[in-house]
Amino acid sequence: MAMYVIIPARYGSTRFPGKPLVSINGRPMIQHVMERAGRAKGVTAVAVATDDERIARAVRAFGGQVVMTESDLRSGSDRVAAAASAMGLKAGDLVVNVQGDQPLLPPEVISQTAAPLLAEPGLGMATPVVPITRPEEVTDPNHVKVVLDRAGNALYFSRQPIPHPRDGAPVTFLKHLGVYVFRKSFLDTYAALPSGHLEELEKLEQLRVLEAGHKVRCVTTRFDSPEVDRPEDAARVAQILQEAGQDW
């Protein structure tokens, strides 16, 4: 089956306006994200879904594909759903939502996250998680935590540290990475769901799925992917690339 990566990108951001176009080692961040996603095994095509002409012009300037979408969509995954429909993707295709603040995303994460959907025809959605190794990320609300059931399905996502070790027992916190792999048919289901109460409280789009009673399969990976939420994060990513080599 075909697998398409669609990167939702908005210009507006309360913490970091114009974030997709921030220059990291001479290239806009959205270009780093597209190039990394395109290296993943099995990817048919990569596109950016946006409502902003500034982002569209920048993507076209380096030869990337752009799908223009409406500006009033509820979440990044809703924007991806709109773009997937505009592209004419089929119900059985896999659609990968890679958030545009992942300039160091290892391509292996996409392949690993897609694997359960390839193996289980009835599964509609999967997302990657990674054990937290930097203690400051546990309490940082920009890093979303998740708890799983025994089958690897998400029980809950939160910006707060979960689970809470009441008696001080050691715990390995799991961090959610900003990638979702949908079966196109389930992506359409997702976009038709009403916004969830918990989704609105936590500002986490994946909670819409759990509140509606659907499964979110979590794939534990060893690959981390630093997100760019603030200008200082972009500087950190630039330093990592400089130290490891531009094409790391």
KELO-481572 format. One record per residue: residue in one letter; x negated, y, z of N, C-alpha, C in turn. Coordinates in steps of 0.02 Angstrom, whole numbers. Layout:
<atoms>
<A,<X,Y,Z>,<X,Y,Z>,<X,Y,Z>> ...
</atoms>
This chain:
<atoms>
<M,<-42,-60,0>,<0,0,0>,<-44,62,0>> <A,<-16,117,-25>,<-54,179,-29>,<-56,214,40>> <M,<-110,251,52>,<-116,288,115>,<-138,359,98>> <Y,<-98,407,120>,<-110,478,106>,<-123,515,171>> <V,<-176,555,172>,<-190,598,229>,<-162,667,214>> <I,<-121,693,259>,<-94,760,252>,<-111,799,315>> <I,<-145,856,306>,<-170,896,361>,<-125,958,369>> <P,<-85,962,422>,<-44,1022,432>,<-87,1079,457>> <A,<-79,1138,427>,<-122,1194,445>,<-80,1258,447>> <R,<-81,1292,504>,<-48,1356,512>,<-101,1409,527>> <Y,<-88,1470,504>,<-136,1524,517>,<-127,1552,587>> <G,<-64,1557,609>,<-51,1587,674>,<-69,1541,731>> <S,<-99,1569,782>,<-116,1532,843>,<-125,1583,899>> <T,<-92,1571,955>,<-97,1619,1009>,<-167,1622,1038>> <R,<-202,1566,1038>,<-269,1564,1067>,<-324,1577,1016>> <F,<-310,1562,952>,<-363,1564,902>,<-332,1577,833>> <P,<-311,1639,819>,<-281,1654,754>,<-329,1639,697>> <G,<-303,1612,643>,<-344,1596,585>,<-390,1537,595>> <K,<-376,1495,643>,<-421,1440,661>,<-440,1395,603>> <P,<-394,1375,558>,<-416,1330,504>,<-470,1358,459>> <L,<-476,1425,457>,<-525,1457,412>,<-589,1478,447>> <V,<-595,1464,512>,<-656,1482,546>,<-716,1449,512>> <S,<-769,1486,502>,<-828,1459,469>,<-870,1418,517>> <I,<-884,1357,498>,<-928,1313,536>,<-985,1292,490>> <N,<-1043,1319,503>,<-1102,1305,461>,<-1088,1321,387>> <G,<-1054,1377,376>,<-1046,1401,308>,<-986,1374,270>> <R,<-945,1332,301>,<-886,1305,269>,<-826,1314,315>> <P,<-766,1328,288>,<-708,1333,331>,<-693,1267,365>> <M,<-668,1271,426>,<-656,1210,465>,<-611,1161,427>> <I,<-560,1186,392>,<-514,1142,357>,<-551,1101,305>> <Q,<-605,1127,276>,<-644,1088,227>,<-680,1030,261>> <H,<-708,1043,320>,<-739,988,358>,<-690,932,371>> <V,<-629,952,392>,<-578,902,408>,<-559,861,346>> <M,<-548,896,290>,<-529,861,229>,<-583,813,205>> <E,<-645,835,208>,<-700,793,183>,<-708,731,226>> <R,<-702,739,291>,<-709,681,336>,<-651,632,325>> <A,<-590,658,321>,<-532,614,311>,<-538,576,245>> <G,<-565,609,194>,<-571,577,129>,<-620,519,128>> <R,<-663,514,178>,<-711,459,182>,<-682,395,211>> <A,<-622,399,240>,<-592,341,273>,<-575,287,222>> <K,<-586,226,240>,<-572,169,196>,<-497,165,181>> <G,<-481,159,117>,<-411,149,97>,<-371,212,85>> <V,<-402,271,93>,<-365,333,83>,<-356,346,8>> <T,<-295,357,-13>,<-278,370,-83>,<-291,442,-102>> <A,<-271,489,-58>,<-279,560,-72>,<-274,598,-6>> <V,<-301,659,-6>,<-299,704,52>,<-269,770,29>> <A,<-223,797,68>,<-193,861,51>,<-184,902,114>> <V,<-179,967,106>,<-164,1013,161>,<-92,1038,153>> <A,<-54,1035,206>,<14,1062,206>,<15,1127,246>> <T,<33,1181,214>,<30,1246,247>,<86,1291,222>> <D,<99,1344,260>,<147,1395,239>,<112,1462,227>> <D,<45,1461,228>,<7,1523,225>,<-37,1525,163>> <E,<-30,1579,124>,<-68,1585,62>,<-143,1593,75>> <R,<-163,1621,132>,<-234,1627,147>,<-267,1559,152>> <I,<-232,1513,186>,<-258,1445,192>,<-256,1410,125>> <A,<-202,1419,88>,<-196,1388,22>,<-252,1410,-25>> <R,<-266,1475,-25>,<-320,1500,-69>,<-387,1471,-49>> <A,<-400,1467,15>,<-464,1440,39>,<-472,1367,19>> <V,<-419,1328,26>,<-422,1257,9>,<-431,1248,-67>> <R,<-394,1286,-106>,<-401,1280,-179>,<-471,1301,-201>> <A,<-502,1348,-165>,<-568,1373,-183>,<-621,1318,-180>> <F,<-614,1271,-134>,<-663,1216,-132>,<-635,1152,-165>> <G,<-580,1159,-203>,<-555,1103,-243>,<-506,1058,-207>> <G,<-480,1079,-150>,<-433,1037,-113>,<-362,1044,-137>> <Q,<-321,993,-122>,<-251,993,-141>,<-210,1027,-86>> <V,<-161,1068,-106>,<-119,1104,-60>,<-45,1089,-75>> <V,<-5,1080,-22>,<67,1075,-29>,<96,1131,14>> <M,<133,1177,-17>,<164,1231,20>,<229,1207,53>> <T,<239,1227,116>,<297,1206,154>,<331,1267,185>> <E,<390,1256,212>,<426,1310,246>,<389,1331,310>> <S,<402,1391,333>,<366,1417,392>,<399,1400,458>> <D,<463,1378,457>,<500,1369,519>,<504,1296,542>> <L,<457,1254,522>,<458,1184,541>,<437,1177,614>> <R,<463,1126,648>,<456,1121,720>,<387,1099,743>> <S,<352,1060,704>,<288,1032,727>,<245,1016,666>> <G,<183,997,681>,<139,976,628>,<164,915,591>> <S,<194,867,627>,<219,807,594>,<280,822,551>> <D,<321,871,571>,<376,893,529>,<350,924,464>> <R,<295,961,470>,<264,990,410>,<236,935,365>> <V,<206,884,395>,<181,828,357>,<238,791,322>> <A,<295,783,357>,<353,749,328>,<378,788,267>> <A,<381,853,273>,<404,895,217>,<357,888,158>> <A,<292,889,171>,<243,882,117>,<246,814,85>> <A,<254,761,126>,<257,694,99>,<317,686,52>> <S,<373,716,70>,<432,713,27>,<420,753,-37>> <A,<388,811,-31>,<374,851,-90>,<326,815,-138>> <M,<283,774,-110>,<235,736,-150>,<266,674,-181>> <G,<327,658,-161>,<361,600,-188>,<335,533,-163>> <L,<310,531,-101>,<283,469,-75>,<338,418,-62>> <K,<320,355,-66>,<369,300,-60>,<379,280,13>> <A,<435,248,27>,<453,229,95>,<401,186,129>> <G,<368,143,91>,<319,98,120>,<249,126,124>> <D,<237,185,96>,<170,215,99>,<153,234,171>> <L,<89,235,185>,<65,259,250>,<46,333,243>> <V,<69,372,291>,<55,444,291>,<17,460,355>> <V,<-42,488,348>,<-85,503,405>,<-84,578,418>> <N,<-61,596,477>,<-64,666,500>,<-129,675,537>> <V,<-176,710,506>,<-238,728,539>,<-234,803,556>> <Q,<-235,818,620>,<-230,888,640>,<-292,926,617>> <G,<-281,988,597>,<-333,1027,565>,<-387,1053,611>> <D,<-385,1035,675>,<-437,1057,721>,<-485,999,738>> <Q,<-492,951,691>,<-534,892,702>,<-593,890,653>> <P,<-638,940,654>,<-691,942,603>,<-744,888,611>> <L,<-744,852,667>,<-793,799,677>,<-760,730,678>> <L,<-699,726,652>,<-663,663,655>,<-701,607,619>> <P,<-718,553,654>,<-750,496,620>,<-700,462,573>> <P,<-717,451,511>,<-670,419,464>,<-645,351,489>> <E,<-686,317,529>,<-667,252,555>,<-603,255,596>> <V,<-591,312,628>,<-531,318,670>,<-468,310,628>> <I,<-467,337,568>,<-409,330,525>,<-398,258,506>> <S,<-450,223,487>,<-444,153,467>,<-422,110,526>> <Q,<-451,122,584>,<-432,83,643>,<-359,94,662>> <T,<-336,156,656>,<-268,172,677>,<-217,146,628>> <A,<-235,141,565>,<-190,114,514>,<-183,38,519>> <A,<-232,4,549>,<-233,-69,548>,<-170,-101,577>> <P,<-142,-78,633>,<-81,-111,659>,<-22,-106,611>> <L,<-16,-50,575>,<40,-43,528>,<31,-90,468>> <L,<-31,-103,450>,<-43,-150,395>,<-27,-222,417>> <A,<-37,-236,482>,<-26,-304,508>,<46,-317,530>> <E,<82,-264,549>,<149,-271,576>,<199,-230,534>> <P,<234,-262,489>,<280,-225,445>,<334,-186,481>> <G,<352,-206,542>,<405,-171,578>,<382,-112,619>> <L,<316,-101,622>,<289,-45,661>,<292,19,621>> <G,<315,73,653>,<324,135,617>,<271,187,627>> <M,<232,181,682>,<187,236,699>,<131,212,745>> <A,<72,239,735>,<15,225,779>,<-28,287,787>> <T,<-66,289,841>,<-109,347,855>,<-169,324,896>> <P,<-227,357,889>,<-286,335,925>,<-295,367,994>> <V,<-326,330,1038>,<-344,355,1105>,<-416,334,1119>> <V,<-448,372,1163>,<-518,357,1179>,<-529,368,1254>> <P,<-568,326,1287>,<-582,337,1358>,<-619,404,1368>> <I,<-598,441,1418>,<-629,505,1432>,<-695,494,1468>> <T,<-748,526,1443>,<-814,521,1475>,<-837,587,1503>> <R,<-807,643,1482>,<-825,709,1509>,<-774,727,1563>> <P,<-794,729,1627>,<-747,740,1682>,<-704,803,1674>> <E,<-732,855,1643>,<-693,918,1637>,<-632,910,1592>> <E,<-632,858,1550>,<-575,849,1505>,<-514,821,1541>> <V,<-524,789,1599>,<-469,759,1635>,<-418,812,1656>> <T,<-442,869,1679>,<-396,921,1704>,<-383,975,1652>> <D,<-414,972,1594>,<-403,1022,1542>,<-339,1006,1504>> <P,<-289,1051,1506>,<-225,1036,1473>,<-231,1033,1397>> <N,<-285,1057,1368>,<-295,1051,1296>,<-310,980,1275>> <H,<-332,939,1323>,<-346,868,1310>,<-288,827,1337>> <V,<-251,796,1292>,<-190,761,1311>,<-207,691,1335>> <K,<-178,673,1392>,<-189,607,1421>,<-130,561,1405>> <V,<-141,495,1408>,<-89,447,1392>,<-96,386,1437>> <V,<-39,355,1454>,<-39,290,1488>,<-2,241,1444>> <L,<-25,177,1446>,<-2,126,1399>,<32,68,1436>> <D,<75,32,1399>,<100,-31,1426>,<51,-86,1407>> <R,<66,-148,1425>,<19,-203,1415>,<10,-220,1341>> <A,<57,-199,1300>,<53,-213,1228>,<17,-157,1191>> <G,<-5,-105,1227>,<-40,-50,1195>,<5,5,1169>> <N,<69,2,1187>,<116,55,1168>,<115,110,1221>> <A,<125,172,1199>,<123,229,1245>,<183,227,1292>> <L,<171,238,1356>,<224,249,1404>,<239,323,1411>> <Y,<186,364,1411>,<195,436,1416>,<131,471,1397>> <F,<139,531,1367>,<84,576,1353>,<93,638,1396>> <S,<38,666,1422>,<44,726,1463>,<-19,768,1459>> <R,<-10,833,1470>,<-67,877,1476>,<-98,872,1546>> <Q,<-63,841,1592>,<-88,831,1659>,<-125,764,1663>> <P,<-168,756,1714>,<-203,692,1722>,<-153,637,1741>> <I,<-148,586,1699>,<-108,527,1714>,<-148,465,1697>> <P,<-142,411,1738>,<-103,406,1800>,<-137,441,1857>> <H,<-100,452,1911>,<-128,483,1971>,<-149,429,2020>> <P,<-214,422,2035>,<-237,371,2083>,<-225,394,2155>> <R,<-167,380,2182>,<-148,407,2247>,<-197,391,2303>> <D,<-224,330,2301>,<-271,309,2354>,<-344,318,2335>> <G,<-355,355,2281>,<-424,369,2261>,<-458,313,2224>> <A,<-421,264,2200>,<-450,208,2163>,<-480,234,2098>> <P,<-533,203,2074>,<-563,225,2010>,<-514,212,1953>> <V,<-514,257,1905>,<-469,251,1848>,<-504,277,1786>> <T,<-493,244,1730>,<-517,268,1666>,<-461,304,1631>> <F,<-467,369,1623>,<-416,408,1589>,<-425,401,1513>> <L,<-369,397,1479>,<-369,392,1406>,<-347,458,1376>> <K,<-385,482,1327>,<-370,544,1292>,<-341,529,1223>> <H,<-289,566,1207>,<-257,558,1141>,<-295,601,1090>> <L,<-309,571,1032>,<-340,607,977>,<-286,630,928>> <G,<-297,686,895>,<-247,717,853>,<-239,685,784>> <V,<-222,621,783>,<-210,585,721>,<-148,541,731>> <Y,<-104,542,682>,<-45,497,683>,<-42,462,615>> <V,<-32,397,617>,<-19,359,555>,<54,337,557>> <F,<93,360,508>,<163,344,502>,<175,300,441>> <R,<223,256,446>,<253,229,385>,<300,283,360>> <K,<300,297,295>,<339,353,269>,<413,349,290>> <S,<441,289,291>,<511,281,310>,<522,303,382>> <F,<473,289,427>,<481,310,496>,<467,384,504>> <L,<422,411,463>,<410,483,465>,<474,522,449>> <D,<513,496,402>,<577,528,388>,<624,522,447>> <T,<623,465,482>,<663,457,542>,<642,507,595>> <Y,<577,515,604>,<551,562,653>,<575,633,638>> <A,<571,654,576>,<589,722,559>,<664,735,568>> <A,<705,682,567>,<777,689,576>,<798,688,649>> <L,<752,669,695>,<769,666,766>,<777,737,795>> <P,<822,745,843>,<825,810,878>,<763,821,921>> <S,<746,882,931>,<689,897,975>,<703,870,1045>> <G,<652,843,1077>,<660,814,1143>,<648,865,1199>> <H,<679,853,1255>,<669,897,1313>,<596,895,1337>> <L,<568,835,1342>,<499,828,1363>,<451,856,1311>> <E,<469,847,1247>,<430,876,1193>,<424,951,1201>> <E,<479,983,1218>,<479,1056,1227>,<441,1077,1289>> <L,<447,1038,1343>,<412,1055,1405>,<337,1051,1398>> <E,<313,995,1370>,<241,983,1365>,<211,1011,1301>> <K,<255,1030,1253>,<232,1051,1187>,<190,996,1155>> <L,<218,935,1156>,<186,876,1126>,<236,842,1081>> <E,<224,845,1015>,<272,820,967>,<284,746,971>> <Q,<233,707,994>,<241,634,998>,<292,613,1050>> <L,<307,656,1099>,<356,639,1149>,<426,633,1120>> <R,<438,665,1063>,<503,658,1030>,<517,584,1014>> <V,<465,549,994>,<472,478,976>,<490,437,1037>> <L,<454,447,1093>,<467,409,1153>,<536,424,1182>> <E,<555,488,1182>,<621,506,1209>,<678,474,1169>> <A,<667,462,1105>,<718,432,1063>,<717,356,1067>> <G,<670,328,1106>,<669,256,1116>,<628,217,1066>> <H,<587,251,1026>,<544,217,978>,<474,205,1008>> <K,<436,161,975>,<370,144,999>,<317,188,966>> <V,<265,203,1005>,<204,233,978>,<147,187,997>> <R,<121,149,948>,<66,104,961>,<1,145,968>> <C,<-36,132,1021>,<-99,168,1032>,<-158,121,1018>> <V,<-205,144,980>,<-264,106,961>,<-323,136,997>> <T,<-354,97,1042>,<-411,122,1080>,<-474,118,1037>> <T,<-507,174,1030>,<-568,178,990>,<-625,202,1033>> <R,<-685,188,1011>,<-744,214,1046>,<-766,280,1018>> <F,<-735,302,963>,<-755,363,929>,<-716,422,957>> <D,<-752,472,982>,<-720,533,1005>,<-720,584,948>> <S,<-679,635,955>,<-674,687,904>,<-660,754,938>> <P,<-712,793,952>,<-702,857,986>,<-655,902,947>> <E,<-604,929,980>,<-556,973,948>,<-578,1045,955>> <V,<-557,1086,909>,<-572,1158,911>,<-508,1194,933>> <D,<-505,1213,995>,<-448,1250,1022>,<-464,1323,1033>> <R,<-529,1339,1042>,<-551,1407,1057>,<-614,1421,1017>> <P,<-631,1485,1008>,<-692,1502,970>,<-754,1467,996>> <E,<-759,1459,1061>,<-819,1426,1089>,<-823,1353,1068>> <D,<-765,1321,1054>,<-766,1252,1030>,<-796,1248,960>> <A,<-781,1298,918>,<-810,1300,851>,<-885,1306,854>> <A,<-910,1346,901>,<-982,1353,909>,<-1014,1287,931>> <R,<-979,1251,974>,<-1004,1186,997>,<-1008,1136,940>> <V,<-956,1135,897>,<-955,1091,839>,<-1012,1108,791>> <A,<-1024,1174,780>,<-1078,1195,736>,<-1145,1171,762>> <Q,<-1154,1174,827>,<-1217,1152,857>,<-1226,1076,848>> <I,<-1171,1038,858>,<-1175,966,849>,<-1195,949,778>> <L,<-1165,983,729>,<-1181,970,659>,<-1254,989,643>> <Q,<-1276,1045,670>,<-1344,1066,658>,<-1394,1017,686>> <E,<-1379,990,745>,<-1425,943,776>,<-1425,874,743>> <A,<-1366,855,716>,<-1360,788,687>,<-1367,787,612>> <G,<-1365,846,580>,<-1366,849,508>,<-1296,866,482>> <Q,<-1292,909,432>,<-1229,937,408>,<-1178,882,390>> <D,<-1201,827,362>,<-1155,775,339>,<-1144,720,390>> <W,<-1161,733,453>,<-1151,682,505>,<-1079,659,508>> 
</atoms>
